[in-house]
Amino acid sequence: MTEKEEPAVIIEDGAARRGNLQGLINLMFIEDEQRQRLLDPHGFLKTFFLTYSGFTNQRFVFNTLTNSFIERDSLHTPTAQEEQCKIIHALQMWVSLVPTDFITDDPDLLQNLMKWRDCATSVMFSFHNRARLGGNTLLLLPMDTVKSICLWLRRTDELSISSEFYLDLKKFIGTTRHHPMWNFITSYISGKLCRIPAKNQSLELPAAYSFCTSAEPCSIPLLDIMTPTECAWHMACLSCDIFRRITPKELMCMNWSKPKKAETSPNIVAMISIFNTISNWMSGYIISKSELPQRVSALESAIDLAQTLWDIHDICSCMAVLSGLNNSSVFRLKRTWEKISKTAAKKLEDIRACTETRGNYHALRQRLHNISPPALPYIGLYLTDLTFIEEGGCGYHDGLINFYKQRQIAAVILELKVYQTQRFIPPPGICNPVNREHVHRVLLCKSPSREDEQYRTSLKLEPRPSQS
């Protein structure tokens, strides 16, 4: 969009359908007829900040919002201050949804945000003074905006905001318990509403892991040196840490499938690598057993591993184990499969029934919707959904951003983010630090696929029936 373009946005059925960039940004805070037609302004903000990297960059959005804020600073009108409050609310939403935009992608942006916050806080004090004079601006603002203002001010500890401000705010809103904001303000004054995180705590990310590249796969027989339960917990903790580092930008525009995917979607690439490594290790572990009884035992241990992963809600690693069992070099071992116990066979049958592809993984989706974090969903499910959306709709219509498509993408990202809120914590006494290092060595080793070699080994273990 050029600077001379007039803001434009099309609202249909209470939601933004299409718009140019300036029109969409204006929709965040300008209280005109278009914004009033939005049924869910909160949802609009979420969609924008989760998907904006598909059509613009963070510096442009940040500069546009902060410049709009500063432009209104000299107007001294109720409307201008209400719009400034909405800008603060928008930025609060942005920092909350995608903190990595400010600390890993562009650290300078965080410094600019902190400097700008000083200016924003002075406006809030001006807002406070108007409230003491009997204005009614705050009562006209949406509840989410008022909450955002309170959050913003409460977290600005270094600016020494006095408790008098909160008390006056409470008086302004009214002490009647019938007012919807009364309990909220009272709770925030007392600090009982929720635990306020330590400074920058919400910006912390799980530790990054270093992968090694090797011509040969790391063939540590994990299930020979630890129980399937311990192995499952080590796998879940490692995979979940990487999964929780995935940012919305990595999920945009099918970045994970492009030539520079290691730069644009490093954590998705890491998840795919670990999935493939578990699958290859699993099949290699089973066919490494030259004797039939050992192979049967290895296969049953692999099924126990899949069952434990399923039970602790690491669906992604469970699917990787199943992928290894479905590898042709293992799947064809008829004599081995015939010898496993009925209990093991039933476990595998039940898991396969829940993970089958029928109905676009209908059973698996139901499972995911019925479990709560900590959990690690099958990442391939979301990548498939995003691919379908990207390939099924144009990014622009008549020169305007297709915001309906962005809402579809945001819905997928929001579902994925639900599972990024908590990490796996193993029960006490289960995990051995030495064994954890063994699991990390296997999963973090990138090596070429050895399917052809594994299949030749499989043929030696159980040759094809002789032709009559």
C-alpha positions, 0 to 999 in steps of 0.5 A: 500500500502506498502512502497516498492510498485512502484507508479502505475496509469491507465489513461483512456479517460483523467481521472484516472481509477485505481491506488495505493495510491502513484501513485494517490498522485504523479499524483497531482504534478509530471509532467510525461506522466501520468499527462499530459494525465489528461484532468482535473487535477483540477477535479482529485484533487477535487475527491481525497480530497473529497473521500480519507477517503474511502481508506486512512487517512488524516495524510498519505496524508498530510505527503506524500505531505509535505515530497515530498515538502521538498525533492524537496527543495534541488534540486534547479531545475525548475522542482522541484520548479514547482512540489512544486507549484503544491503541494501548489495548492493541499493543498490549494484545500484540505483546501478549500474543506474540512476545517473540516479535519484540525480543527475538525477531527485532530486539530494538523494537522492544526498546522502542516499545519501552520508550513509547510506554513512558509517553503512553503512561503520561496520557493515562495520567491525563486520562486519570485527571479527566476522570477525577473531574467527573468525565465518563470516558472510561465507562464508554470504553469496552471492558477489554480496553479498561482491563488492558489499561489497568494491566499496562499501568500495573506493570509499569512499576518503575514509573512509581504509579501511586495507589491513589490512582487506582483508588480514584479509578475505583471511585470513578467507576463506582463502588456499587457491586452491580457495576461490572467493573467493580470487582475487577478494579477492586481485585487489581488494587488488592493484587488478588485478581491473578498472579502478576508475572515477574518482569519479562517472565511472559517473554521467556522461551524454552531453551533452544537445542542444538542438532548435530548432523551425521552420516550415520544415525545414532543407534542407541537402543533406548528401550534396552537401557530404560523403560518405555515409560521413562523413554516416553517422558524424555521424548515428550519433554524435548519435543514439547520444548521445541514445539513451544518455540514455534511462532505465528510467523513460522506458520504463515505462507507455508514458510516451512516448505520453502527453500529458506525454511531453516531460517523462516521456520526453524522450530517447525523444521526441528519438529519435523526432523525429530518426528522423522528421527523417531520414526527411523530410529524405531524401525531401525531398533526393531530390525536390529534384533536378529533373533525372533524372540528379541524382535518380538520383545522389541516390538512389544516395547515399542507398542508400550512406548506408543501407549505411554506417549498416547496416555501422557498426551504426546500425540506427535511422538506417538504418531512418529512411533506408529510411523516407524512401526508402519515402515515397510521393513517392520510391517512386513515381518509377519512372523514377528507380528504373529508372536506379540501378545494379545494385550500388545496387539489390542493396545496398538489396534486402539491407538491406530483406530484413534489416529487413522486418516479417515474423515481428515483425522476426525477421531484424532481431532476429537481426542485433541479437543477433549484433552487439556495441556500439557499436551503435544498435538500432531504438528502435521495436522495443523500444517495440512490445515494451513496448506489447505487454506493457503492453496485454497484462497487468494491473499488479495481480492481486488487489491485488498488483503483477504482478511477472511483468509487471515481469520481462517489461518488465525483460527488454526494458530490459536488452536495450536497456541493452546498447547504451547502454554504448558510444558511436560513435567515428569513424575518424580523418580521416573527420569534419569539424567543420564538416560535423558542425554541418551534420548537427546543424542538420538533425537537431535541427530540428523542423518540420512534415511536408511530405508533401503538398508533397513529393508534389505536387513528385513529381507534377511531376517524374514525372507519372502516365501519361495515362489512355487 
